Amino acid sequence: MSKETIGKYRWVIATLLLFATTINYMDRQVISYLKEFFSTPVSKGGFGWSNSDYSLVTSSFTVFYAVMTVFAGWFIDKIGTKLGLALSLIVWSVFGILNAFAGSTVALHIMIRSLFGIGEGGNFPASIKTVAEWFPKKERALATGLFNSGSNIGAMIASLFVPWCLLYFGADPGWKYAYIITGVIGFLWLFFWFALYSTPAANKKLTKAEFDYIHSDDIAAHVAPSEDATTGNKISWIKLLTYPQTWAFFVGKFLTDGVWWFLLFWLPDYLKKQFGFTGSQVMLPTFIVYGIAIFGSTFGGSIPLFLINRGMTVKKARMTAMFIIALFPLLLLLTQYFGNKAIFGDNAVILAVGVICIAAAAHQAWSANLFTTVSDMFPKRTVGSVTGIGGLAGGIGGYIIQRLAGHLTDFYATTPQIAYGIMFTICAMAYIISWIIIRILTNKPAKILV
């Protein structure tokens, strides 16, 4: 049976997840383009924040986001993806808007941004669980890569919209409008989500052929395909933590998520300090970085499908793809060499941004495959919980990376090139180390309760 006769409604669901993730990252990214204003001395109209103040706000968000992914994953496994993702979006949109009323007080920004993180923590557990419900294993990395590319699209939109807000409205109140407008957009998505989404078993728009195709893995394993992904015996967190597969995902997220957090929150600052860019000048290079990362997300998700269609097992295809992808971030070791204007002149920024583009694309390709390992190794009803555990690990890693970036840029205030050289070295090594550990932890198959 051809894919044309199977039907394509599952890709409508993936598109809904794409837009949710786009909104998620657009809202999240706003603060990185406000850093310059927040760090401007009070005498010049800014808030007078230090780099450490800024890193404390972003890292506090990361901690709350990380902790909530665990609870959000468990909660979404309980109530289902439709309501779970909707509630998450409502919470993060409301607190995203409220951030506009925080004034200049660091503590108030920390509080509101942390509550904002509570909502954002539900996006990925819900989305990964939805992909597990709606796609067979061989298509999951591609579907995950598609919706995960929303993180790049959201960052791209923020890279253009927030600086425009500051220019059009003025720095104050432009920073407030940036939070309010991006926060409101999320509520528009809810209409389409409630109109178009339900589980495959309950969706009247789904053909029987596509339903059977979605559940082809279950049929091959002699599991009832009509069984809802939330039914069956529950597996506790304690039980999940006894599996090496859980720790493989935990380590993968812990070591590599911080790289993306670093690029999200510190790339504009790097461009300003390394090359003397102004607020408006960072728009184009950051837009390009996140734009190219989209191709990494979608292409990275297609690599395992290519290998599986040529006879590889799912596990071997996934690990082979992740090894290839893990090699590309090593180019970050050359970022500061290529970014040396004394050697390369005006071409330095092009070369440095080019290296960062490759690393950003590689991260998104890695992320698409890493997320999919959960639904490869665990039953559908536990996907939200395991994804949440990994989200906690990624948040802890992100917190450490951001606090380190804040302290290093303050310590090397007169030579920020050294601070960023250290950071890029850490980011470069993260993926290959992570792959080695994941390979060791998943080398021997372990029977997981189904």
Buried (B, 14 or more C-beta within 10 A) or exposed (E): EEEEEBBEBBBBBBBBBBBBBBBBBBBBBBBBBBBBBBBBEEEEEBBBBBBBBBBBBBBBBBBBBBBBBBBBBBBBBEEBBBBBBBBBBBBBBBBBBBBBEBEEEBEBBBBBBBBBBBBBBBBBBBBBBBBBBBBBBBBBBBBBBBBBBBBBBBBBBBBBBBBBBBEEBEBEEBBBBBBBBBBEBBBEBBEBBEEBBBBBBEBEEBEEBBBBBBBEBBEEEEBEBEBBBBEBEBBEBEEBEEBBBBBBBBBBBBBBBBBBBBBBBBBBBBBBBBBEBEBEBBBBBBBBBBBBBBBBBBBBBBBBBEBBEEEBEBBEBBBBBBBBBBEBBBBBBBBBBBBBBEEBEEEBBEBBBBBBBBBBBBBBBBBBBBBBBBBBBBBBBBBBBBBBBBBBBBBBBBBBBBBBBBBBBBEBEEEBBBBBBBBBBBBBBBBBEBBEBBEEBBEEEEEBEE
